[in-house]
Amino acid sequence: MKSRLTAAALVLFLLLPCQALAANGFRNLELVDHVGKDPMMVVVVRTESLLEPIQNIIDTVAGLDPEFQPGTAEQGFADLEAELGFPLRAELLSQLGPEFGFVLSVPPMDTIMARIEEFPASLPDLMDGTGFLAAVRDGDLVDRSLRKLLVFEEKAEIIDGDDGLVRVRYATPAPDGEAGQIDICFGIRNGWLAIGMNPDWVLGALSNAAPGNRLSDGEDYGKVFANLDSDPSMLGYVNLPALMTWIQESDMLKMILSSDPEASMMMNLFLNDEYMNVGLGYTSVEMNGGVRASTFGPAGLTGPGMYTGMMAAIAIPNLLNAIDRGKQKRTMADIRSMATAIESYAIDNNSYPTTEGWQSPEALKEALEPVYIRQLPLVDGWENAILVLSDGENYTLVSQGKDGASDGDWAGEFAAGPFDSFTHDIVFQNGQFVKWPEGAQQ
């Protein structure tokens, strides 16, 4: 159920900028004054309620697909509301408007990767500059609806704080095996709703940002929107200089790019001072039965929706592929180091160190550390446990790949050879790889 809600929210977020949104003519976007300066990304939309763009999307799909029946969407909403136990459209979606927005700011990638082991407990810190804002009509109704929605099918505790915020607290597993918790906070004040994981961000978003710290006070934002509509119905902004710094300051990305000439070339073409010296902005205004869309930013990235398509279709898949290649290469290097230690032990002791069936490399620590290896790697590049099997005469080391699921019984007979997927197991036996990546990986 939650996956369907998430998917629906994602589709809505991606399609909203494509809709005609200024039903009431030109008006300044008040929400902009609630956003602090220099975020990584901002999307602000004016629409009477969230029901309007949803209906626009349904109408658009119906116009493109003759087999699509609008009644199917209506029935889907009815089924969803029956499952939730309250009228989602009447008590929440129709109450959000005439403005809403999304703000994204994340810490450097190395910080994210360093804290990935603490996930999901680390989410509040990693998402402390990210949240959702909306003007609301009936604040009491929205408050009651959000409480129902956020605890639906979840074991959660609702806490009303002294600061006026509502915290929906979810129990989560912690890295040390102890129970942890994360909060989703929301508040409604003076006709505005803010939702986020950082209560300070939520509190700040409920009021106008202080002079000098507003979105409009950002130097890059000022450069971009000096060339765009000052009172649009929809505004999108990506802080490309901040994004470039975010990527260039990552030691992890530098390591990945240095080991992959193809990815390095792509990133060097994209990330340079001349190309990324100004952010990317988009505005739209409904007029004369159509929409006037304006963009400003680096040549090649401007045009309605072009930056979204480019990032989604080219940059993101290639970057994610490069990250997985780096993890795969690191895994193979760690396995080689383990094998070298095992072989060195055998030279001195005339047999390999043994395990009782498949075990974690921790089973070999007493035999190998620190004489033959300073510290045994315990997990592969995807943070999945490495497996080791040794009877004293033969040994096998296995990474179960990106998906963390075994491809077969590596203690029995199998066909050796290469593979072309990050999900396949990497297998090393008695001094050599017997299952290994070769060519482009998917």
ZABA-673387 format. One record per atom (N, C-alpha, C): x, y, z. Coordinates in steps of 0.2 Angstrom, whole numbers, plus 5000, padded with zeros to 4 digits. Example, Ala and Ser with C-alpha at 12.3 -4.5 7.8 and 13.67 -1.06 7.14 Angstrom:
# ZABA-673387
506649725039
506249785039
506649845039
506449895035
506849955036
506450005039
This chain:
# ZABA-673387
500449945000
500050005000
500450065000
500950075005
501350125005
501750144998
501950084995
502350094989
501850124983
501250104983
500750134979
500650214980
500650234986
500650304988
501250334986
501850304987
502450344985
502450344978
502250294974
502350304967
501850354964
501250354967
500750414965
501050484966
501350484972
501650554974
502150574969
502650524967
503150534962
502950554955
502450524953
502150534946
501850604946
501450624952
501150684952
501750744952
502250734956
502750784956
503150794950
503250734946
503550744939
503150774934
502450764934
502050784929
501750854930
501750884937
501450944938
501651004934
502351004933
502651064929
502351064922
502051014919
501851004912
501151034912
500851054917
500151074917
500051144917
499451174914
499351244915
499051254922
499451304925
499351304932
499051374935
498951424930
498851494933
498051514931
497651474935
496951484934
496751554935
497051594940
496751654942
497251714940
497651704934
498051764932
498651774935
498951824934
499651844937
499651854944
499951824949
500051834956
500751814958
500951854963
501651834965
501651774969
502151734969
502151674973
502351694980
501951694985
502051704992
502551654995
502451594992
502851534995
503651554995
503851584990
504551594988
504851634994
504451674998
504751715004
504851665010
504651605009
504651555015
505351515014
505651515008
506251475007
506851515008
507351485012
507951515013
508451515007
508951555007
509351565001
509851505000
510051494993
510551444991
510351374992
509651354991
509551284991
509851244985
509851184985
510051154979
509551144973
508851144975
508351144971
507751164974
507351204970
506651224972
506151214967
505551194968
504951194963
504451224967
504151274964
503551314967
502951314962
502351294964
501851294959
501251334962
500851364958
500251394960
499651354956
499251334960
498651294958
498051294963
497451304961
496951304966
496951254971
497051194969
497151134974
497551084971
497751034974
498150974971
497650934967
496950944968
496550904964
496550934956
496650994955
496651024949
497250994944
497850994946
498350964942
498250884941
497950854946
497850784946
497350774940
496750814940
496250804935
496550824928
497050874928
497350884921
497750824919
498050794923
498450734921
498050684919
497450664922
496950614920
496750634913
496550704912
496250724906
496750714900
497450734902
497950724897
498050654895
498050604900
498150534898
497550514894
496950534896
496350514892
496350534885
496650594884
496750624877
497250584873
497750554876
498350524872
498150454871
497750424876
497650344876
496850334875
496650324869
495850314868
495650254873
496050204875
495750154879
495750174886
496050224888
496050244895
495350274897
495050244902
494350264905
494450314911
494250374911
494350414916
493950384923
493450344921
493150314927
493550274931
494050244927
494550204931
494950234936
495150304935
495450344940
495050354945
494450374944
493950384949
493850324954
493850264951
493750204955
494350194959
494950214956
495550204960
495550244966
495350314965
495350354971
494850324976
494250304974
493750284979
494050224982
494450174979
494650114982
495250134987
495650184985
496150214990
495850244996
495350284995
495050315001
494750265005
494450215002
494150165007
494650125011
495250115008
495750085011
496050125017
496150195015
496350245020
495950255026
495250245024
494750265030
494550335030
494750375025
494450445025
494550475018
494150525017
494050555010
494750595009
495150565006
495850595004
495750665000
495350654995
495250714991
494950774994
494350764998
494050815001
494350845007
494750805011
495050825017
495750835017
496050825011
496750845011
496950875004
496850844999
497150864992
496750934990
496050934991
495750994990
495851054994
496251045000
496351095005
497051125004
497451095000
498151114999
498151164992
498251224993
498251274988
498051344991
498251394987
498351394980
499151394978
499551374983
500251364981
500551304985
501051274982
501451224986
502051224982
502551194986
503251194984
503651134987
504251124984
504651074987
505351104987
505751094992
506451114993
506851054994
507451054991
507951004991
508651034993
508951014998
509651025000
509950965003
510450945001
510750885004
511550895006
511750865011
512550875012
512950845007
513650855007
514050825002
514050745002
514150724996
514050654995
514450604999
515050635001
515450595006
515150585013
514850635015
514450635021
513850585021
513550585015
512950535014
513250465014
513750455011
514050385010
514350365017
514650415021
514950395027
514350375032
513750405031
513250385036
512750335033
512850305028
512350265025
512250205029
512750185033
512750125037
512250135043
512150205044
511650215050
510950225047
510850215041
510150225038
509650175041
509050185043
508750255041
508750305047
509150285052
509250335058
509550395056
509950395051
510350455048
509950505044
509350475042
508950515037
508750585039
508650605046
508450665048
509050715047
509650695048
510250735047
510350745039
510250695035
510450695028
509950735025
509350745027
508750775024
508550835028
509050865031
508850925036
508750985032
508850995025
508751045021
508151035016
507750985017
507350955012
506650955015
506150985011
505450975014
504951005009
504251005011
503751015007
503351075010
503151125006
502751175009
502051185005
501551205008
500951225004
500551275008
500151315005
499651355008
499051305009
498651315014
498151275016
497451315017
496951285016
496251315017
496051305024
495851245026
495651225032
496151185036
496551225040
497151195044
496951135048
496351145052
496151095056
496051025052
495751035047
495550975043
496150945040
496650985038
497250955035
497650925041
497650955047
498050925052
497750855054
497050845054
496750785055
496950735050
496950755044
497050705038
497750685038
498250725039
498950705039
499050655045
498750665050
498850615056
498650545054
498050545050
497850485048
498250455043
498450495038
498850475032
499550445034
499950485039
500550465041
500650405045
500150385048
500150325053
499850265050
499550275043
499250225040
499650165039
499450105041
499750045041
500450045044
500650085048
501250095052
501150095059
501650065063
501650075070
502050145071
501650195073
501950255074
501650295080
502050335083
501750375089
501750445086
501150485088
501050555087
501150595093
501650645092
501850685098
501750755096
501350785100
501150865099
501750895103
502150935100
502750965103
502551035106
502951055111
502851125114
502951175109
503351165103
503451215098
502951215093
502351185094
501851185089
501851135083
502351095083
502451045078
502150985080
501950945075
501750875076
502250825074
502550785078
503050735076
502750665076
502750635070
502550565069
503150525069
503250485075
503850445076
503750375074
504250355070
504250285068
504850245071
504650185073
505250145076
505650115070
506250115070
506750095065
507250055068
507550005064
508149965066
508750015066
509150005071
509850045072
510349995070
510950025067
511549985065
511749935071
511749955077
511949915082
511449855085
510849855081
510349805082
509849835087
509949885090
509449915095
508949955091
508349965094
507849995091
507950075090
507850105085
507950175084
507350205082
507350265080
506750305078
506950365074
506450385070
506450445065
505850475066
505850545065
505250585065
505050615059
504450615057
504250665051
503850715055
504050785054
503750835057
503350875053
502750905055
502350945051
502051005056
501951055053
501651115057
501151155052
500651185055
500251225051
500151295055
500351345051
500351415055
500151465050
499751515051
499551565047
499351545040
499051495039
498851475033
499351435029
499851415032
500451375028
500551305032
500751255028
500951195030
501651185028
502051155033
502751135031
502851065034
503151025030
503250955032
504050935030
504350905035
505050895034
505350845040
505950825040
506250785045
506650825050
506750885048
507150935053
506650985056
506550985062
506051025065
506251095064
506851115064
507051185063
506951205056
506951165051
506851185045
506051195044
505651155047
504951155047
504751225050
505051235056
504851295060
505051365055
505651355052
505851415048
505351425042
505151365039
504751375033
504051405035
503851395041
503151415042
503151495043
503651525043
503651605043
504151625037
504051685035
504451715030
505151715032
505651695028
506351695029
506551765031
507051775035
507351835037
507651875031
507651945031
507951975026
508651965026
508951955020
509651935019
509751855019
509251815021
509251745020
508751715016
508451755012
507851735008
508151705001
507651654998
507851634992
508051684987
507751744987
507851794982
508551834984
508851814990
509451854992
510051814989
509951754987
510451714984
510751744978
511451744978
511751774972
511651744965
511651674965
511551644959
510751644957
510351644962
509651644961
509451714958
509751764960
509651834957
509951834950
510451804948
510651804941
510151774937
509951714939
509451674935
508751714934
508451734940
507851764939
507751834937
508351864936
508351934933
508151934926
508151864923
508051854916
507351824915
506951814920
506351774920
505751804923
505151784922
504551814924
504551824932
504351884934
504451904941
503751884945
503251864941
502651844945
502351784941
502751724941
502551664937
502051624941
501651574937
501251534941
501651474943
502251454940
502651404942
503351424941
503751404946
504451414946
504851354948
505451344944
505851294946
506551314945
507051294950
507651324951
508151264953
508751254949
509251214951
509851254952
510151254958
510751294959
511351254956
511551264950
512051224946
512751234949
512951294951
513551304954
513651264961
513151264965
513151224971
513251154970
512851134964
512851064962
513551044960
513851084956
514551074954
515051064960
515051114965
515451104971
515251044974
514651024975
514450964979
514750904976
514850904969
515150844966
515850844966
516150904965
516850914964
517250904971
516850914976
517150904983
517150834986
516850794982
516750724984
517350674982
517750654988
518250614986
518050544983
517450524985
517150454983
517050464975
516750524973
516650524966
517350534962
517850564965
518450574962
518750504961
518750464966
518950394965
518650354959
517950364959
517650324954
517750354947
517850424946
517950444940
518650434937
519150434942
519850414940
519950344938
519450304940
519550234938
519050214932
518750264929
518250254924
518350314919
518750304913
518850364909
518150384905
517750334904
517050354901
516650404905
516650384911
516250424916
516550494917
517250494918
517650554919
517550604913
517550574907
517550624901
516850654901
516250614903
515650644903
515550694908
515850684914
515750734920
516250794918
516750784915
517250844914
516850884909
516450854904
516150894899
515550934902
515250904907
514650934911
514950984916
515450964920
515651004926
516251044924
516151104922
516651154921
516451224923
516851264925
516651334927
516251374922
516451374916
516151414911
515451384910
515351324910
514651294909
514151294915
514451294921
514051294927
514151354931
514251414928
514351474932
513751504934
513151474932
512551504933
512051454934
511551464938
511051404939
510551404933
510051364934
509551344929
508851364932
508551404929
507851424931
507351414926
506651404928
506151394924
505551434927
505151464922
504551494925
503951484919
503351484921
502851474917
502251524919
501851544914
501351594915
500751574910
500151564912
499651544908
499351614905
499251614898
499051674895
498751654888
498251684886
497951674879
497851604877
497551564882
497451494881
497951454880
498551474882
499151434882
499651444888
500251424888
500751434893
501351464890
501551524893
502251544891
502751524896
503151484893
503751454897
504351484895
504751504901
505351534900
505951504904
506551494901
507051464905
507651504904
508151504909
508751534909
509251494912
509851484909
510351444912
510951434906
511351384908
511851374903
511651354896
511951374891
511751354884
511751274884
511251244881
511151174880
510751144886
510651184891
510151154896
509551194897
509451244893
508851284893
508351254889
507651274890
507151244886
506651204891
506051214890
505551184895
505651104896
505851094902
505951024904
506550984901
507051024898
507550994895
508050964900
508151014905
508650984911
508350924914
507750924915
507450864918
507550794914
507450804907
507550744903
508350724903
508750784902
509450764902
509750734908
509550754914
509750724920
509550654921
508850644919
508550584920
508750534915
508850554909
509050504904
509750484903
510150534904
510850524903
511350524909
511250584913
511750594918
511650544924
511050544926
510950504932
511050424931
510750394925
510950324924
511750314923
512050354920
512750344919
513150354925
512950404930
513250414936
513150354941
512550334941
512450274945
512750214943
512850204936
513250144933
513950154935
514250214935
514950224937
515050214944
514550224948
514650214955
514650134957
514150104953
514150024954
514849994951
515050024946
515749994944
516250004949
516250064952
516750074957
516650034963
516050014965
515949974970
516149904968
516049884962
516249814960
517049804960
517349864957
518149854957
518349854964
518049894969
518349894976
518249824979
517649794977
517549724980
518049674978
518249674971
518749634968
519449644972
519549704973
520249724976
520249694983
519649704987
519649674994
519749604994
519349564989
519449494989
520149474987
520449504983
521149494981
521649494987
521449554991
521849564997
521749505002
521149485003
520949425007
521349365005
521249354998
521649294996
522349294997
522649354996
523349354997
523549335004
523149365009
523249345016
523149275017
522649245014
522549165015
523149125012
523349145006
523949115003
524549115007
524649175010
525249185014
525249145020
524649145023
524549095029
524749025027
524549005021
524648935019
525348915018
525748965016
526448955015
526848945022
526548975027
526848965034
526648905038
525948885036
525648835040
525448775036
525648775030
525548715025
524748695025
524348745026
523648735025
523248795026
522648805022
522348865023
521948865030
521848925033
521448935039
520748905037
520348875042
519748835041
519148875043
518548865041
517948885043
517448825044
516948835048
516448785049
515848805044
515848785038
515348805033
515448875031
514948905027
515048975025
514949025031
515449065031
515449115037
515749185035
515649225039
515949295038
516749295038
517049335035
517749335036
518049345043
517549365048
517749375055
518049305057
517749245054
518049185056
518749175055
519049215051
519749205049
520249265053
519849305057
520249355060
520849335064
520649285068
521249265073
521849235069
521649205064
522249175060
522649225056
522249275053
522549315048
522749385051
522449415055
522549485058
523049475064
523549525064
523749575059
524349555056
524549485056
525149465053
525149465046
524549435043
524549435036
524049485032
523649515036
523249575034
523149615039
523149685038
523049725044
522349725047
521849725042
521149715044
520749685038
520449635040
520049595035
519349635033
519249645026
518649675024
518049625026
517549655028
516949605030
516349615025
516349675022
515749685017
516049705010
515649695005
515849714999
515649784997
515749804991
515649874990
514949904991
514449854991
513749874992
513549864999
514049855003
513849845010
513549775012
513549725007
513349655009
513849615011
513749565016
514249525019
514649485014
515249485014
515649435010
515649365014
515649315010
515649245012
516249215011
516449165016
517049125015
516949055017
517249015013
517148935015
517848905014
518148875019
518848845018
518848785022
519148725019
519148665023
519948645024
520348695023
521048685024
521448675018
521148635013
521448625007
521148665001
520548685002
520248734996
519848785000
519848844997
519448905000
519048934994
518548964996
518149004991
517949074995
517949124991
517749194993
517149214989
516649244992
516049264987
515749334990
515749374984
515249434985
514649414982
514049424985
513449414982
513149464977
513549514976
513349564971
512949624974
512649664969
512249724971
511649704975
511349644973
510649624976
510749584982
511349564984
511449534990
511149464991
511049434985
510749364985
511149324981
511249264983
511649214980
511449184974
511849174969
511649154962
511649074962
511949044967
512048964967
512348944972
512548874972
512948844977
513648834975
514048884978
514748894976
515148834979
514848794984
515248744986
515248684982
514748684977
514748624973
515048634966
514748604961
515048614954
514648664950
515048704947
514748754943
515148774937
514848814932
515248834926
515648894928
516248894927
516648964928
516549004922
516649074923
516649114917
516449184919
516449234914
516249304916
515449314916
515249374918
514549394918
514549464917
513949494916
513849564914
513349604918
513249584924
512749614928
513049624935
512849684938
513149704945
512749654950
512249624948
511949584953
512249514954
512649494949
512949424949
513449424954
513549364957
514049344962
514749344959
515249374963
515949374961
516249314966
516549264962
516849214966
517549204965
517949194970
518649184970
518849114973
519149074970
519349004973
520048994972
520448974977
521048944977
521548984972
521549054973
522049094970
521849124963
521149114961
520949154955
520249164955
519949214951
519249224951
518949174946
518449144948
518149094944
517449114941
517149174944
516549204942
516749284942
516849314937
517049384937
516649424932
516649494933
516349544928
516749554922
516449554916
516849564910
516449614905
516749664902
516349704898
515849754902
515449784898
514949834901
514449794906
514349824912
513949794917
513249834917
512749794919
512049824919
511849814926
